[in-house]
Amino acid sequence: MSYISKQLISWHKNYGRHNLPWQQTRDPYAIWVSEIMLQQTQVTTVIKYYQKFMDNFPTVSALAEADEEKVMKLWAGLGYYARARNLYKSATIVSNEYKGVLPSSMENLIALPGIGRSTAGAICAFSFGQLKPILDGNVKRVLMRFYGIKDRLGNSKIEKNLWELAESNLPKFNIEIYTQSLMDLGSTICKRKNAECCVCPLTTNCQSNLNNWVDTIPLPKIKKIIPTKEIFTLIVENKKNILFFKKPPKGIWGGLWAFPEFDQLPSTQDWLSKNLQAKKYTVENKGEFTAKFTHFKLRVFYQHILLPSTILLPCPKELYWIPKIEINDGAMPAPIKKLINKITFA
Ligand code: SF4
């Protein structure tokens, strides 16, 4: 057994995490859902989403048969919505092609939308006890620091090297404990900032600790200038309802509810008259907010419009009047929810 696996397996008994909801099962579906939710997201945030999701969709078939709108609603606020859409797509494939049972081979798992090599490795290790490595961002950091690899993440040569190291450290037994301990070490001890080397089980042989390189490995990413996109949006309400736009499945906030949006602000009067045959209105408020994404910032300028009627004016098919009492249940991204909470509706 390698030094890393030996140290981590014995460390985990007393210091690792044992009570996470997805640790109480070997059900590949439950492990899969948790692994997808945990991508780019902290454990503490995931727990409540995971429990609610599993209560609503306890099996692959339940997810495959669900309405996509409901899936997106339960994911709303967790971000990176392509994960939810891929999970849903993959559930349909598993339901149709594998009779609702997640396949147990890396090859078949990786062929499903949204499952990469590391996620497939975690599913194989946790559900089927297979000796497969994982290599998420935390694990990459641990290995780079332990071996003293002074480089940046994202370099394909380094990635290849890290996969080889991850593979070479796999223990013959206790793969589940080892995999969990590696995840736990990366997120609770060998953190990006303020690594706690003094309580780390790898401290004696870790090159970064021995050479004082902890704060410099991995090397920081080369900073790219993040572009800012601008859109304009109209928040239209009448006495009882608010007008929403269901975003197309691909693109920002795909499949979620937002407000009618434009690359350039149209004439409000023309737009209301053309789309809702509304002639009378008042502009209640104007403002802007910025949402951050991985590769760009989105600056959203909004106008809040009040129509003085309770009648539901007919609207184009991609727009929906939603009763105000129901908007909190909608599948909306977090920035739109925040905006709704900020606005005073009539
Ligand atoms: S000794 Fe420090 S740098 Fe090395 S693996 Fe442990 S926490 Fe990370």
Boltz pocket constraint, residues with backbone or C-beta under 6 A from the ligand:
constraints:
  - pocket:
      binder: B
      contacts: [[A, 142], [A, 145], [A, 146], [A, 189], [A, 190], [A, 191], [A, 195], [A, 196], [A, 197], [A, 198], [A, 200], [A, 201], [A, 202], [A, 203], [A, 204], [A, 206], [A, 207], [A, 208], [A, 209], [A, 214]]
      max_distance: 6.0
